[in-house]
Amino acid sequence: MAIRIVTDSSADLPSDLAERWNITVVPCNVIVGDVSYKDGVDISPDDLYGHLIAGVHYPTTSQPSAADFQSVYTALIDQGHSILSIHVSGKLSGTLNSAEQAKASMGDRAEIQIVDSQLASIPLGLVVLAAAELAEKGLPLADVASKVAGSLSLTKCYFLLDTLEYLQKGGRIGKAQAFVGSILNVKPILGLEDGEAVPIERARNRQRGLRRLLELARQAAPLTQLAVIHSNDPLLAQGLRQELSELLPEDQIVSARFGATLGTYIGPGAVGLALTRAG
């Protein structure tokens, strides 16, 4: 019996890595007007940012249903697998609750462990990748779940946003509310702590913000994992990846993009780093 890792699309996990590690990604829902889409299935990041910029319909999101998870869990259990299901912070989404409902509905026949990452986006993605590596070593499910839960505090993120407008509209602003009303041109750097968005710093402009992201990553070294993520500026993200190759070989730095779920709140023009410190 193998351990299979399940997560949700808010992890912003690149599809090639999900495929490489046999990670099952359950899509969240993105609603634009009166149409509901499956994140990463029938709505792309470009589609989402187009809707945001057009401003005709403000997108919203909803968690996968318990039935969505039950379908995934049933298929994996029927194949003889046990499941470690790792998800976006329960303070940011009802996704965890849907997963718990699905697990409960399956009774004792299913060996399923569920973990609240207290993270979102590619920081969650890094945790999921680390879990997949542990699972491949043949450890028991309980041991893998325990190691994952015990290492969550080592994963950090720093997101430089162009604006807080979308986070505020979407109701996910959390303690970052403290930055609302700042000087117009100030660029906020946010993190995630205790499962919600928190203010890290105000950068006077975008260039200073980018320099600060690099400084924060260097201060956290030594690292075991590192990722660069962007909304709609791949060249900028690639430049950051090259700058950070002093911390990890460039081919070990994950390149990711804010998908339609997180993009709804992050907005265009955002870039960020996620990292895992050596324990």
C-alpha positions in Angstrom: 0.0 0.0 0.0 1.4 3.4 -1.0 0.7 6.8 0.5 -0.9 9.2 -1.9 -0.8 12.9 -1.3 -3.9 15.0 -2.0 -4.1 18.8 -1.9 -6.3 21.6 -3.4 -5.6 24.0 -6.3 -5.0 26.9 -3.9 -1.5 25.3 -3.4 -0.5 26.7 -6.9 1.5 23.6 -7.5 3.0 23.4 -11.0 1.3 20.6 -12.9 4.6 18.9 -13.9 5.5 18.6 -10.2 2.1 17.2 -9.2 2.4 14.6 -12.0 6.0 13.8 -11.0 5.1 13.1 -7.4 1.7 11.5 -8.0 -0.1 14.3 -6.2 -3.8 14.6 -6.7 -5.0 18.3 -6.8 -8.7 18.9 -6.1 -9.8 22.1 -7.9 -11.4 24.9 -6.0 -14.2 26.8 -7.6 -14.0 30.3 -9.1 -17.2 32.1 -9.8 -17.4 34.9 -12.4 -20.8 36.5 -12.8 -23.2 33.5 -12.7 -20.7 31.0 -14.1 -18.7 28.6 -11.9 -15.3 27.3 -13.1 -12.9 24.7 -11.8 -9.5 26.3 -11.0 -6.9 24.9 -13.4 -9.4 22.9 -15.3 -11.7 25.4 -17.2 -10.3 28.7 -16.0 -6.6 29.7 -16.3 -4.7 32.4 -14.5 -4.7 34.5 -17.7 -8.5 34.2 -17.8 -8.8 35.2 -14.1 -6.5 38.3 -14.4 -8.4 39.3 -17.5 -11.6 39.4 -15.5 -10.0 41.3 -12.7 -8.5 44.0 -15.0 -11.8 44.3 -17.0 -13.7 44.8 -13.7 -17.0 43.8 -15.1 -17.6 40.9 -12.7 -15.6 40.6 -9.5 -14.7 36.9 -9.2 -15.3 35.0 -6.0 -14.2 31.6 -4.9 -15.7 28.6 -3.1 -14.2 25.4 -1.7 -14.4 22.0 -3.3 -17.5 20.1 -2.0 -17.3 17.1 0.3 -18.5 15.1 -2.7 -15.5 16.3 -4.7 -13.2 14.9 -2.0 -15.2 11.8 -1.5 -14.8 11.0 -5.2 -11.0 11.4 -5.1 -10.6 9.5 -1.8 -12.8 6.6 -3.0 -10.7 6.2 -6.2 -7.4 6.2 -4.3 -8.7 3.8 -1.5 -10.0 1.5 -4.2 -6.6 1.4 -5.7 -5.2 0.2 -2.3 -3.6 3.5 -1.2 -3.7 5.4 2.1 -4.1 9.1 1.9 -2.4 12.2 3.4 -4.6 15.2 2.5 -3.0 18.6 3.0 -4.9 21.8 2.5 -5.2 25.6 2.6 -5.5 27.2 6.0 -8.9 26.6 7.7 -9.0 30.3 8.5 -8.9 31.2 4.8 -11.2 28.6 3.3 -13.8 25.9 4.1 -11.8 23.4 2.0 -10.5 21.6 5.1 -14.0 21.2 6.4 -15.1 19.6 3.1 -12.2 17.2 3.3 -13.1 16.3 6.9 -16.7 15.6 5.9 -15.6 13.4 3.1 -13.3 11.4 5.4 -16.1 11.0 7.9 -18.5 9.7 5.3 -16.1 6.9 4.3 -16.0 5.3 7.7 -13.3 3.1 9.1 -12.4 1.4 5.8 -10.4 4.5 4.7 -7.0 5.3 6.0 -6.9 9.0 5.6 -5.0 11.7 7.5 -5.9 15.4 7.0 -3.5 18.3 7.8 -4.4 22.0 8.1 -1.2 23.5 6.6 -2.1 27.0 7.9 -0.7 28.2 4.6 -1.9 29.0 1.1 -0.4 29.1 -2.4 3.1 27.9 -3.1 4.1 27.7 0.6 1.4 25.0 0.8 2.8 23.6 -2.4 6.3 23.3 -0.8 4.8 21.4 2.2 2.9 19.1 -0.2 6.1 18.4 -2.2 8.0 17.6 1.0 5.2 15.2 2.1 5.4 13.4 -1.3 9.2 12.9 -0.8 8.6 11.5 2.7 5.8 9.2 1.4 8.1 7.9 -1.3 10.5 6.6 1.4 8.0 4.1 2.6 7.3 5.5 6.1 3.9 4.7 7.7 1.1 7.2 7.1 1.0 8.4 10.8 4.8 9.1 10.7 4.6 11.1 7.5 1.6 13.1 8.8 3.4 13.8 12.0 6.6 14.9 10.3 4.6 17.2 8.0 2.7 18.8 10.8 5.8 19.2 12.9 7.7 21.0 10.1 5.0 23.6 9.1 6.5 26.4 11.1 9.7 26.1 9.0 7.9 27.2 5.9 7.6 31.0 5.3 6.4 33.3 2.5 6.7 36.9 1.5 4.3 38.3 -1.1 4.8 41.7 -2.7 1.4 43.0 -3.9 0.7 45.8 -6.3 -2.4 46.6 -4.3 -4.5 45.4 -1.4 -7.7 46.1 -3.3 -8.5 42.5 -4.2 -7.5 41.0 -0.8 -9.8 43.5 0.8 -12.7 43.0 -1.6 -12.5 39.2 -1.1 -12.6 39.4 2.6 -9.3 37.6 3.2 -7.3 40.5 4.3 -6.9 39.5 8.0 -4.3 41.4 9.9 -3.0 43.0 6.7 -5.9 45.4 7.2 -3.3 47.4 9.1 -1.8 48.4 5.8 -5.1 49.8 4.3 -4.9 53.5 4.1 -1.2 53.6 3.6 0.4 56.1 1.3 -0.9 55.4 -2.2 2.4 54.3 -3.8 3.5 52.1 -0.9 3.8 48.4 -1.9 2.8 46.0 0.8 4.8 42.8 1.7 2.6 40.2 3.3 3.2 36.9 4.9 1.1 34.1 6.5 1.1 33.4 10.2 -1.3 31.3 12.2 -3.2 30.6 9.1 -4.0 34.2 8.0 -2.5 37.1 6.1 -0.2 39.4 8.1 1.6 42.6 7.3 5.4 42.3 7.0 6.6 45.6 5.7 5.7 48.6 3.5 8.1 49.1 0.6 8.3 52.7 -0.7 8.2 51.4 -4.3 8.2 48.2 -6.2 12.0 48.0 -6.7 12.6 48.4 -3.0 10.0 45.8 -2.4 11.8 43.3 -4.7 15.1 44.0 -3.0 13.5 43.4 0.3 12.2 40.0 -0.8 15.7 38.9 -1.7 17.0 40.1 1.6 14.4 38.2 3.5 15.2 35.0 1.7 18.9 35.4 2.3 18.3 36.1 6.0 16.4 32.8 6.3 19.2 30.7 4.9 20.1 27.8 5.1 17.1 26.6 3.1 15.9 23.2 2.0 13.2 24.5 -0.3 12.6 27.7 -2.2 10.0 28.8 -4.7 9.3 32.0 -6.7 5.7 32.8 -7.7 4.1 35.6 -9.8 0.7 36.7 -11.1 1.5 37.8 -14.6 5.2 38.7 -14.9 7.2 35.6 -15.7 10.3 37.5 -16.7 10.5 39.2 -13.3 10.0 35.9 -11.6 12.8 34.3 -13.6 15.1 37.2 -12.6 14.4 36.6 -8.9 15.0 32.9 -9.4 18.4 33.7 -10.9 19.3 36.1 -8.1 18.4 33.4 -5.5 20.5 30.7 -7.1 23.2 31.4 -4.4 20.8 29.9 -1.8 19.8 26.8 -3.8 20.8 25.5 -7.2 18.5 27.2 -9.7 17.1 23.9 -11.0 15.9 23.2 -7.4 14.0 26.5 -7.1 10.3 25.9 -7.9 8.8 28.3 -10.4 5.0 28.8 -9.9 2.2 31.1 -10.7 -0.7 32.4 -8.6 -3.6 30.4 -10.0 -7.2 31.5 -10.3 -8.1 30.8 -6.7 -5.3 32.8 -5.1 -5.2 35.3 -8.0 -8.7 36.4 -7.1 -7.3 37.9 -3.9 -3.6 38.6 -4.8 -4.4 40.4 -8.0 -2.2 41.2 -11.0 1.3 42.5 -10.5 2.1 40.3 -7.5 5.3 38.4 -6.9 6.4 36.3 -4.0 8.8 33.9 -2.4 8.2 30.8 -0.3 10.9 29.0 1.5 11.6 26.2 4.0 14.3 26.8 6.5 16.6 23.9 7.5 15.4 22.5 10.7 
